[in-house]
Amino acid sequence: MNSKSKLWANPTSTSTSCSSSSSSSISSENDDSPFCSQRIPIPIVVSAFANSHRSLAVLSGHVGSVSCLALCGEFILSASQGKDIIVWQQPDLRLFAKFGQGEGSVKALATVGNKVFTAHQDSRIRVWKVSRSSENVFKLVDSLPTTKDYLGKFMKQSNYVQTRRHHKHLWIEHADSISCLTVYNGLIYSGSWDKTLKVWRLSDLKCLESVKAHDDAINGLVACKGVVYSASADGKIKAWGRKEGKGEHCLKGVLEGHKDVSFNAIVVSEDGKWVYGGGSDGFVMGWEGSGGSESWKLVSETKAHEMAVLCMCLMGEFLCSGSADKSIGIWRREPFGKLCKVGFIRGHEGPVKCLQASSSSRIGGGFLLYSGSLDKSVRVWWVPRYNNNDAEIFDTQNKSILPMLA
C-alpha cells in the first residue's frame, strides 16, 4: 500500500503529511545573531470570531499550498509547495524575508541555533545560515548529503543500495521525497517516502546511518527522552533508540494503528510518557509509555475528524489536530491519556496541512496557534485556557483584534 500521492483522501484511504516536530529559537553566534533589517510590509487580512477563540490574522504571500511551519524566536517560518519560504515577524506579523532553493517543493522545516534545515521533494536537505552581516539574511551554506560525504563514498560499490528495479543509490542518499525532519541531541533525523530513516551529525553534517524503517512512506518524526518515533503510511509508529545512548539505532517497539490506515502525524508529551498518532481515518490514537521497560499500551482512540488527520501539535495539556476536512480540533489531555473535546476552529478554505503553537502571556494566558493550509494561507489564532465545560464549534466572522498583540 503506497499512499504518498493521496494527500487528503477520504477516511478510508491513506494520506501523507509532514509532522515537523523540531523548532527552536535562532540564537546569536558571534555576528550571526537574529535578523535586524527593514521589514517588507504586505497587506494582512484580519478577522476574529465571537466567544472564546480569536482569529488574529490571515497571512498571504505563498504561491503554492503551505506545507510546513517552524517557530524561530520572534519569527514564524512558513514553506510551500511553490518552493518559497517566508519569514514573518511578530508582533505585527509582517513579511520580513523570503528565500528558497531546490527543484522540488519544501516538505519540512527544522531550526537549531542560527541554522535552518529545509527538506525538499528533490530528495535533498538544504542548510541555511542566518546572518545579519549579509544582505542575504538566509544564506545557503550546504546541502545533504554533503560533497565531502559523496566523495568519500561514491567509489565503493558496497556503498550503493538497490532502491528500485534497475536503480541504485548511495546509502547516504534519499531515493524519494523527504517528508519530515527533527533535530535532537546533536543529530538530524530525516524521514522519506523511500521508507528509510537517516541520521545526520549536526556538527559536520555527515550521514551516520540509514535505517530501513517501514514498509511504506514515512510521514512524521518526533524525538523525546532518548527515543525517536517514526509514523508511516504502513499503519505503524515505530520507536527507535540507541544502546546506552551510543551506536546505531535499533527498534524498541511498534505501536499498531487501525488496519489499512496511514499514520500522518505524531506528537509526544514533554515527559515522553504519552504518544499520539493521527490517522487517515480521522482518528487520534494515544499510547502510554512504561518508562524503562520499553513498552507502550494503547489507552485512547478518539474520532477527531470526519476526514484524515494531517497534522498535530501539543501545547501543555492541549492537543491540536488539523484535518483534510479544513478544521482544527482542540482537545484537552485528560488523565490516563484520554482526549476531551474542547472545540473546533474553522476558517481555512482548504485542508489544514501544518500546525505550530506557542505560549503567549500578552493576551489572557492562552496560546497562539499557527496553521498552514492548501488554500495557500497561514492563519494565526488565539486559543484561551478553557473551562472544563467549554466544548463548542466556532467560525471566523467578526472584527480584527490584531492591536491586542502590540
Beta strands, then each sheet from edge to edge (+ up, - down):
strand 1: 19-20
strand 2: 54-59
strand 3: 66-72
strand 4: 75-80
strand 5: 85-89
strand 6: 94-99
strand 7: 106-112
strand 8: 115-120
strand 9: 125-130
strand 10: 138-144
strand 11: 160-164
strand 12: 167-170
strand 13: 178-184
strand 14: 187-192
strand 15: 196-201
strand 16: 207-212
strand 17: 218-224
strand 18: 227-232
strand 19: 236-242
strand 20: 249-256
strand 21: 263-268
strand 22: 274-279
strand 23: 283-289
strand 24: 296-303
strand 25: 309-315
strand 26: 318-323
strand 27: 327-333
strand 28: 339-346
strand 29: 352-359
strand 30: 367-373
strand 31: 378-383
strand 32: 392-395
sheet 1: 1+ 17+ 18- 19+ 20-
sheet 2: 2+ 31- 30+ 29-
sheet 3: 3+ 4- 5+ 6-
sheet 4: 7+ 8- 9+ 10-
sheet 5: 11+ 12-
sheet 6: 13+ 14- 15+ 16-
sheet 7: 21+ 22- 23+ 24-
sheet 8: 25+ 26- 27+ 28- 32-
end
